[in-house]
């Protein structure tokens, strides 16, 4: 199934937020997901197995850097995909 997710990552008690965010984006790229990075969140989309595996690995890897909050919203309808 093709899914999309809006993902936000919030490193806690850090002055440099970009390291954890960049790490998560690198994980998403590794799983060959489509990525639209934004200022407050990113939209990732792809096959459900890849998407959920990438979310899990991104949480694990960013958590190694310290405390993290990750917020994700999943949809099989928006954005509408040509994969439907």
N, C-alpha and C positions, 0 to 999 in steps of 0.2 A: 504494500500500500504506500502511496506517495503522501508524505506529510510535510507540513511546514511548522516551524516553531519560532516564536519570538523569545529570545533569550537575553537576559540582563545578568551581568556579573558584578557584584559589589565586594571588592576586597575590604575587609574591616581593619581599622587601626593601621593603615598604610598611607604614606605620603605619595607613593608612586602607584597609581592604579593601573597604568597601562601594561605592566609586566604580566599580570594575571589575565587581563583581557586578551592580550596578544597570544598568550599561551593557549587559551581556549580557542581562538580563531585558528591557530595552527592545527589543533586537534580536528576542528571541523573540516579544514582543508584536506587533512589526511584521509578522511572518510568520504572524500569526493562529494561533499554537499555543496549545494548552491548557497552562497553567502552574500547577504546585503548588510554591510556593517553600517550602523548609524551612531549618532552621538550618545544615545542613552540605551540602545539595545541593538541586537542584530537579528535578522530574519535568516534562518537556515532552512533548507528544504532538501528532500531526497527520499529515498526508500526508508521505510520505518525502521528496519533492522540497523541500517547505518546511522540514522538519526539518533535512535536511543543509545546505541553503543558509543557514539560520539559525545552525547550529553553525559553519560556515565564517566567516560575517560576524562572529559574536560573538568568535571567536578573533582575527580580524584587528583588530577595533576595540579589544578589551581589550589586545592586544599593543602597540598604539600608546601605551599608558600605561606600559609597562615589561614586565618579565619576568612571564610567566603560565604556570601549569600548569593545563590543563583535562583533566578525567577524564570520560569519557562511556561509559555502558553502554547498548546499544541492544537493544530487544526488539520482536518482532511479536506477543508473547503475553501479556506482563504489563506494566502492568496490562491485564486483558482488556478489550477495547473492544467497544462495540456496533457499531463500524464493520466488524467482521470478517465 
